Amino acid sequence: MSKKLYEVTPDILALTDICQKNNQIDASLYQKYQVNRGLRDVNGRGVLTGLTEVSEIRSSITGPAGESLPCEGKLFYRGYDVEQLVDGFISEERFGFEEATYLLLLGELPDKDALKNFRHLLANYRASLPTHFVRDIILKAPSVDMMNTLARSVLTLYSYDEHADDISIPNVLRQSLQLIALFPMLAVYGYQAYRHYHDGQSLFIHRPQRKLSTSENILHLLRPDSAYTKLEARILDLALVLHAEHGGGNNSTFTTHVVSSSGTDTYSSVAASLGSLKGPKHGGANIKVMQMFDDLKANVSDWGDDDEIRAYLTRLLHKDAFDKAGLIYGIGHAVYSLSDPRANVLKDYTRALSEEKGLSREFALYSAVERLAPEIIAKERKIYKGVSCNIDFYSGFVYHMLNLPLELYTPIFAIARIAGWSAHRIEELINAGKIIRPAYRSVAGERPYIPMNER
């Protein structure tokens, strides 16, 4: 097939001019018709579109006059404070992602026997990739983007499932558990194929180990020698727990609800959510944080000089540095104001890992930006609520210290978030609501038809 078919030609550019001219909507009309763009009000709060018991994000409290006041952020999984969940499994020295997945899917915390059986079930499903799937699907036509590879693999698994279109809850739960178990292999094998065929590197395809947790298996599958430290596996597990779920309104989870409400199959629903998560405004944010810090390190000579860091951050906001988008990546959140509890939890363990890796100086730089950025944003911008660092601010640094490739940052997010997607899909199906169909108001005027010879 000709390469020119995949290029923007002068013909396409000419059509683009027409397309852009006829698709521009007057921005003032959104205010006139009271349309909340992005389904958010002027204060950034999401428009209420549904109910859920899966998780809760708390970022404000009601004041004495009924007003909404910002507060320290809280995140609850099925009513349990995530910070307490993390303290529980870390203090008792066990991996937490499987436990969090059980809680999100089934709505209650497992006891020892239930958790053991659940881990055994996931281990069985990890070994359930169809014969030759890696060779015939993943290793052929590898993509430069691992999220596309992951979505393609998920859609292909549909053809291997004799009950693919059955949306009864037992079958959807089975499909969800199977995909949760398989995601690490689909993502890592996709990356191994990419680096082999595109970068000419050696190809390593390790089999998952039944006795290992999800985080341990990711490191085992990825590294040529399958070696990792206890701290590395614990912190990756913590990152998976913190990314597993975040309310029904985030873009990819809302996609899960929308697509599931149509009655479609699990594989199509998950593929749609993967497409959402791939977007740089959603799942790719920690990559932007890493790239921004690379630029900062190259342009700030003294990492300990607050004034020099302030000057760089100000240039970011003025669109004079990095990608000239006017953003300090990793700072601020659509919901949280004073703090993101996930970032608070991750920060302490990021510090510990930086000490193990000999990167304490880099951690100090992150801490300085976290401290200075809200002050500069408040000075430069009109804000309706407080700003603080979000989980993406530290997660990218964690993945960097774990020597994870940038290409896997968003797939690892997906490995975690499919637990939340699955919980919301099941909730949507059990409550069997109407198909989700919000309204769009047409602002186009009527026009009389023009015969061809008069155009």
N, C-alpha and C positions, 0 to 999 in steps of 0.2 A: 504494500500500500504506500502511496506517495507521501513523503514527509510533509509536502505542502498542504495536505488535508488537515494537518494539525497546526498550521501556522495562521496567524492573522494577516490576511491579504488586503490589498487596497479595496477590493470588493466588500469585504467585511467591514472595513473602516467606514466606507460610505454608508453602509446599512446602519452602522453604529450611530452615526450622526443623526439619522432619522429616528432611530430608536430612543436615543437620549432626549431629543427635542420633544417627543410625544409621550414621554413617561415622567416628566418632571412635575411634581405636585407642589403647589404653593404652600410653603411651610406654615403660613398664617392660618390655613384652613384646619390644621390639626387643633389649634386652640379654639377656633370658631365652633367646631363641632365637638369639642371636649373629648378628643381622642387621646388617650394616654399611650403615647408611643412607647414601644417596648413593654406594654402592659405594666407600666410604672407611673406613679403620680409624680408631681414636681419635687417631692421629698425623696424620691427614689424607692418608695414602698410599692411592692407588687400589688396589682389589682387582684382581689380575691376571686379565684376561678374554680375552687374546689375545696374539698375537705380531705384530710389524711390523718391516720394514726401512726404512720411509719416514723416520722421524725418531726421535730419542731426546732425552729431557729428563733431565738429570743434576742432582740437587740434594743428593745425599748420598754419602758414601764409607763404606767399611767400616773400623771401628776395629780396634785390635789384639786385642780380645776378641770380635770378630765383631759388635760393635754398630754401629748406623747413626749416623753423625755428619754434621751439616749441613756443606755446603761451598758455595763460590761457584757460582751456577747456570751451567749450560752447555746449549746447544741445538745439536743436530746434525741436518743435513739429509742423509740417505743417507750418514751417517758423516762428513760434513764439518762442521767447527765453523762455525756461522753468522757468528761474529765475523770469522773469516778470509775467508769468502765475501764479506762486506761490504767488508772492507779491500781485497780483490782488485778488485771492480768499481768501487769508488770511486777507488782509486789509479790505475786504468787508464781512468778517466773514461768509463764506459759505464753504461747503465741495467741494473739487476740483476734486475728482477722476471721478465722473460721467461727469463733464464738460470736463475733459481731454479725456475721452473715446469718447464722442461725437465729439470732435475735431479730434481725430485720425481716427475715422471711416468715418466721413462725410467730413472732410477737411476744416471746418470753425467753428468759435466760435459760440455757441448758444446764442440767446437773452433770456430774462427771460422766455417768454412763451415756446420757444423751449426746454429750459433746464427743465422746469417744466413738459412738456409732456414726455420728454425723461426719467426723473426719474420715472414718473408714469408707463411708459412702462417697465422699469427694475423691478419695484415693482411687476407688474403683472407677469412677468416671474419668479421672485423669488418664487412665489407660484405655479409654474408649474411642480414641481416634480411629476412624475406619482404616482398614488395611491399605497401604500405599497412599494415604491422604497427603502425607508430607511430600512424598515424591511427585505425585501427580497434580497436586493443587498448589502447595506452598512453594515448592522449588521451581515450578514452571512459571514463567512470566512474572518474576518478583517485581514488586513496586518500590519506587523510591520513598513512598510514604507508607509507614507501617499501619496507619489507621485504615487506609484503603485495603491493604492486605488482610487486615483483621476482618473488615466488613465482608470482603469477598469470601473469606473462609467461612464466616458465619452463614452467608447465603448459600454456599455450596453444601454445608451440612444439612440444609433443608432437604436436599435430594437423597440423602442417606436415611432420613427418618421416615419410617412407614406411617407414622402418626403425626406428621408435621403440622397439619391443619387442625388437629384436635385441640380446642381451647378449653377443654374441661380442666378444672383446677389440678387434679392429680397429674395429668399429662404436662401441663404448663410448669408445675413444680419440678417434675422430672427433667424437662428441657432446660429449665433455669439452672438447676444444680449441675447438669452436664456442661452447660456453657460456662458457668462460674469456674468449674474445675478445669476446663480446656483452655480458657483464655490465656494463661501464662504460656502454654506451648504454642498456641497460634501466633501470639505476638513475638515471642523470642525466636521461634523457628523462621518466622517471616523476616526478622532482622538478620538472622544468620544467612539466609538465602540472599538478601540484599547485599550484605558486605562481601559475600563470596562472588556473586556474579557481577556486581557493579564496581566493587573496590578490589577485587582480585585477592581477597583474604582467604585463609584456610576455612573450610566448612566444618563446623562442630554441631552435631545433632545428638545431644545427650537425652536419654530417656528420663522421665520424671521418676522420683523415688517415693514409694508409698509412705515411708516413715517421716518424710519431710513436710513441713508446713508450706503454705503457699509462698511466703516470702523466701524461705530457704530454697524451694524449688526454682524460683525465678533466678536466684544467684547461681544455683547449681546448673541450670540449663544454659545460662548466658556465658559463664566463664569457661575458658578452655580447660582449666584444671579443676573446675567445680569447687574451688576453695573459697571460703568466706569466714569471717570472724563472727562470734556470737553477737557482738554489738551491731555489726552490719545487718545481720538478719533481723535482730530485734527492732532496729530503727526502720527498716523497710516495712516490717510488719505493722509498726505504729503508723507509718504513712498510709498504708492500705486501709487501716481502720478509720483514720481521719478523713479519707477520701471516699469511703464506701457509700455515704448518703448525705444529702444536704437539702432536705425539704422537697416538696413536689413542684416548686416553681422554677428551679434552675432549668436552663434551656433544654438539656438532654433528658431530664426526668419529665419535664412537661411534654416533650416529644413522645416519651414512652406512653404517657396518659392519652395524648391525642391519637396516636397510631393504634394503641390497644383498644380505644373506644370504638374503632371501626370494625373490630372483630377479626383483625388479621392475625397471622401466625406469629409465633414467638421469634422466629429467625428474622422476619421482616421488621418486627418491632425493635429488636436489638440492633439491627443494621441501621435503622433510621436514627437511633440514639447515638450510635457511633459516628454517623455523619454530622450530627450536632456537636458532639464533643470534639471532633477534629478541628472545629473553627478556632482561630487564634483568640477570639474574644471569650472563649470558654475554656476548653481543655489545654490550649497551647500557651497559657499565660506564663507558666513557670519557665518556659523556654525563653520568652521575652525578658524575664528577670535575669536569667543567666547572661544573655547577650548584652543587656544593659550594663551589668556589672563588669563584663569584659571591656566594654567601652569606657566605663568609669575608671577602671584600673589603668587603662592606657592614657587617660587624660588628667588624672589626679596624681601628682607626683608624691605627695605626702598623705598617706591614708589616715594618719592620725591628726590631720589639720581640719578641724571642723569648718573653718572659713572656706577652705578650698573645696571641701565636699559640698557646702552650701552653694557655692558659686556654680558648681557643676549641676546640682539639682535644679537650680534656678534656670540654667540654660536649657535643661530638659523641658521645663514648663513653658519656656519661651520658644520652644521648637527650634533651638539652636544647637542641640546635641543629639547623639545617638540616631534614632530613626526619625527625628523631627515630628513626632506625633503629638508632642505636648503632654506626655504622660510619664509618671514615675511608676514603672511597673512593679506590681506587688504591694502597692500602697493604695488603700481604699477598697471598699467592697459595696456591692449593690444593696446589701442588707445590713451588715454590721457597721457600727459607728465607732464606739470607744475601743473595741478590741474584737479580734476573731479568736475564739477559744481554741480553735485548731492550731493556729499559729503559736499561741501561748504554750500549748502542750509540746509542740514540735521543737520549739526554740531550745528548751533545756537539753534535749537529746541531740540537737544539732551541735550545741556547744561541746558535749561529750565526744561526739564523733570527730569534730574538728581537732580536738586535743589528741585523739588516737591517730589521726592522719597527719598531724603536724601542720594544721591549717588554722591555728588560733588567730593569726593576724588577719586572715580573710574573714573569720567570724566577727572579729572586732569591727571590721569595715561594715559588714551587714548590720551590726548593732547600731553603728553610728548613723547609717542611712535610715534605719527604722526610727531612731530618735529625732533626727533632724527633718525628715520629709514632711510629717504632719504640720510642723511649725511653718515650713516654707509654703506648703499648699494653702494653709489658712491665711497667709499673708498675701498670696498671689491670686487666689480664687475665691469667689463667693460660694460657700458651701452650706448646705442645709443641715448637715449632721457632721459629727466628728469623723475623722479619718484615722486609720491605723493600718498596720501591715496585715496582709491576709496570708493564708496558708501557702500560696504560690511563692511568696517572698522567700521562705526558707526551704520549701520542698525541692526546688531546683538545685539549691546548694547541696542538699542532702544527696540527691541523685548524682550530682557531680562528684561528691566525695566517695560515693559507692562505685564510681567509675562506670556508671550507666551511660550509654550513648544517648545523645539528644533525641535520636530517632525513636527511642523507647519511652521518653518522658510522658507523652500523652497516652500511649497504649497502657502504661502502668496505671495511669489514672483510670482507664477503662477497666482494667483487671479488678480494680477496687470498686468502681461505681456500678458495675453490672449487678452487684449485690443489691444496691438501692433500686436500680431500674427494675429488677425482678420483683422486689417487694411491692413496688408501685404498680407494676403490671398486674400482679395477682390481686391487689386491692381494687384496681379498676374493674377487673373481670368479675370479682365476687360481688361488687356493688352494682354491676350491670346498669350503669347510667346510660343516658342518651349519647349518641355520637357527638363528640365535641365539635361545635360549629359556631365560632364567634362571627360577628357581623363586620363587614367592611362597607362603609358608605361610599357610593359613587359620587365623585365631584366632576364628572365629565358631562358636558352639555349634550343635548341631542343635536344631531346633524342630519340633513336630508341626504339621501343616497345620490351619488353623482355617477351618471353613466360613463362608461369607459372613454368614449370619444370626447367627453367634456372635461376630463381630469387634467 
